[in-house]
């Protein structure tokens, strides 16, 4: 039996790179090598010098971005450096040269800003950490940023969300190379989901964002937030603000990028999440937040997070295993 050829993986790193962005995907490929995978992982820095990671550890580097070596897959790691600082010309050029010498190129977390700076996201769909999707879209308007995606594939270009999503991405690449069986075995060995349910919005901060600018809309928003369970219509809210329903709808669109009805639901949704985080049942959270029924709350969760409220609560209410959590006495 002829062995499969070696698959060369190059990981582009730099000073301040997040360690897990590098180690997570690398461990997926290393674990695959215990089975039928034949991955050879090389660390690459723009100038070939070793780099210091976000936790202070040094990563020995195997090659420079100027080297002529060809890679089957290139991974561009991220770090806290982006997007607060611009991508250096040296790092940008290294990513571009590596993309030209590889079959596929992928970013982990804020590594998407490196791909963007190199023009590799122009005309493509992409994602990054939920904190930075808006900035990625602003900085690279030719890209179509998908804020809720765990990872995105567009042609031979891939991008992934925050930190541990690099593992999801590496598993997807592994599945492309070797199929589901080995990928499932690697996921089980690493004790991670082969495909996690829901998008990255289930991990994000509250969605409400900043308040409105105008006093009229501020009055309406304050009323909704102070009593989310009340019955609201565009007409009743407009009457409270002493403006026409049409003007109120325009203000919501211009300042909050929403409609009055959608904003009411968003306030209720965030309140329901808070009640679930506090340990209340799905039924009680639905009642206290104004959804009225657990089914209405379930539909809202599926629409926004792609998972039901019960699963959300199980994932985020405790770090204890489910069996231990069930044994805990109620306070």
Buried (B, 14 or more C-beta within 10 A) or exposed (E): EEEEEEBBBBBBBBBBBBBBBBBBBBBBBBBBBEEBBBBBBBBBBBEBEEBBBBEEEEBEBBBBBEBEBEBBBBBBBBBEBBBEEEBBEBBBBBBBBBBEBBEBBBBBBBBBBBBBBBBBBEEBBBBBBBEBBBBBBEBBEEBBBBBBBBBBBBEBBBBBBBBBBBBBBBBBBBBEBBEEEBBEBBBEBBEBEBEBBBBBBBBBEEEBEEEBEEEBBBBBBEBBBEEBEEEBEBEBBBEBBEBEBEEBBEBBEEBBEBBBBEBBBBBBBBBBBBBBEEEBBBEBBBBBBBBEEBEBBBEBBEEBBBBBBBBBBBBEEEEEEEEEEEEEEEE
